[in-house]
């Protein structure tokens, strides 16, 4: 599972949730409101025991409400609540992955929704050379 797999799952969930709203993954000068912007913030990998690794991918989803709306802040609050429910699980290869550390804030009438996904990986150990022969000698000394 990679960052782009999760990002595609988030985009899929957003388009199922709001089919009429555009989803952008690159910063643009011109865009049509309302819309979503989907960004990867960072990825962190830590080593666990037994050849396992934990990767955490952090994403930000920005929701920009309709420019003609008279209640942009309320629109952002409602969308934030909906995203809590819709992004708890994100589709991935016929299954789903659970999100963590979900929060949102509203700044300048734009919703900033933050969500993390933890992925556990098992890396194969490199084969170590096997011992072919062992020669062992024992000697007893007079005690």
CORPERA-V77742 format. One record per pair of residues at least 12 apart in sequence whose ideal C-beta (glycine too) atoms are under 7 Angstrom apart, sorted by the first residue. I is the first residue (numbers start at 0). J is the second residue. D is the distance in whole Angstrom. If there is no record, write none. Layout:
i: [I I]
j: [J J]
d: [D D]
This chain:
i: [0 0 2 2 2 4 5 5 5 5 5 6 6 8 8 8 8 9 9 9 9 10 10 11 12 12 12 12 13 16 16 20 20 20 21 22 22 23 23 24 32 32 32 32 33 33 33 34 35 35 35 36 37 37 38 38 39 39 40 40 40 41 42 42 42 43 50 50 50 51 51 51 52 52 53 53 54 54 55 55 56 56 57 57 58 59 59 59 60 60 61 61 61 62 62 62 62 63 64 71 72 72 75 75 75 76 78 79 79 79 82 83 86 86 86 96 98 98 98 99 99 100 101]
j: [91 118 39 42 56 91 56 89 91 96 116 37 39 89 90 91 96 37 58 86 89 22 37 90 85 86 89 90 35 81 85 33 34 35 34 35 37 35 36 37 63 64 65 66 63 64 65 63 60 61 62 61 58 60 58 59 56 58 57 58 59 57 54 55 56 55 121 122 124 119 120 121 120 122 117 119 118 120 115 117 115 116 113 115 114 111 112 113 82 112 109 110 111 75 78 110 112 109 108 108 105 108 105 108 110 105 110 103 110 112 112 101 98 101 114 116 114 115 116 115 117 115 114]
d: [6 5 6 6 5 6 6 7 7 7 5 6 6 4 5 5 7 6 6 7 6 5 6 6 6 6 6 7 5 7 5 5 6 6 5 5 6 7 5 5 5 7 6 5 6 5 5 5 6 7 6 4 7 6 7 5 7 6 4 6 5 5 6 7 5 5 6 5 6 6 7 5 5 6 6 6 5 7 6 5 7 5 7 5 5 6 7 6 7 4 6 7 6 6 5 4 7 5 7 4 6 6 5 7 4 7 6 4 5 6 5 6 5 7 6 6 5 7 6 5 6 4 5]
